[in-house]
Amino acid sequence: MKRILLTGASGFVGSHVLRHILVNTDWHVVCPVTFTHKGLSDRIRMAVFGVDDGYNRVKVIRCDLTAPISSITAHEFGKID
């Protein structure tokens, strides 16, 4: 099983990249996001919707990649595996 980090998955282009990965591979995807508004989380949900095992292959981690690593909580960091 391959696991990748996909930044920008909550954006327009990134959500389409996420869907393409889920449909065409068996990869697991870690998506760091800030969730500044509800529409961003909806894009990830729509990208995963209808994909076999999609919800089990995506891990969404709430964090700010522009901040020091300390901005990621221990709980969120533990989701990375």
C-alpha positions in Angstrom: 0.0 0.0 0.0 1.4 3.4 -1.0 0.6 6.4 1.2 1.0 9.9 -0.1 0.6 13.5 1.2 -1.6 15.7 -0.9 -1.6 19.4 -0.2 -4.3 21.6 -1.6 -7.0 18.8 -1.5 -9.6 21.2 -0.3 -9.1 23.5 -3.3 -10.7 23.2 -6.7 -7.8 21.6 -8.5 -6.6 19.6 -5.5 -10.0 18.0 -5.0 -10.0 16.8 -8.6 -6.5 15.4 -8.1 -7.7 13.6 -5.0 -10.6 12.1 -6.9 -8.3 11.0 -9.7 -5.9 9.3 -7.3 -8.8 7.5 -5.5 -10.4 6.3 -8.7 -7.2 5.2 -10.5 -5.0 3.8 -7.7 -5.2 1.9 -4.5 -3.2 4.6 -2.7 -4.0 6.0 0.7 -4.0 9.8 0.9 -3.2 12.2 3.8 -4.6 15.6 3.3 -3.5 18.5 5.5 -6.1 21.3 5.5 -6.9 24.4 7.4 -10.8 24.4 6.8 -11.2 28.1 6.7 -14.8 27.7 5.6 -17.4 25.0 5.0 -17.0 24.9 1.3 -13.5 23.5 1.5 -14.6 20.4 3.5 -17.4 19.9 1.1 -15.0 19.7 -1.8 -13.1 16.8 -0.1 -16.4 15.0 0.7 -17.5 15.3 -3.0 -14.1 14.0 -4.2 -14.5 10.9 -2.1 -18.2 10.4 -2.6 -19.0 7.2 -4.6 -15.4 5.9 -4.7 -15.1 2.4 -3.4 -13.4 2.5 0.0 -12.7 6.2 -0.5 -13.5 7.3 3.0 -11.2 4.6 4.4 -8.3 5.7 2.1 -8.3 9.4 3.0 -7.1 10.9 6.2 -7.8 14.6 6.7 -5.5 16.4 9.2 -6.4 19.9 10.3 -3.2 21.9 10.4 -1.4 24.9 8.9 1.6 23.9 6.9 3.0 27.4 7.0 3.2 27.2 10.8 5.9 25.3 12.8 5.2 21.6 13.3 4.0 22.4 16.8 0.7 23.7 15.1 -0.3 20.1 14.5 -1.9 18.6 17.6 -0.7 15.3 18.9 -4.1 13.8 18.1 -3.9 15.0 14.4 -0.3 13.9 14.1 -1.2 10.4 15.3 -3.7 10.1 12.4 -0.8 10.1 9.9 0.4 6.5 10.8 
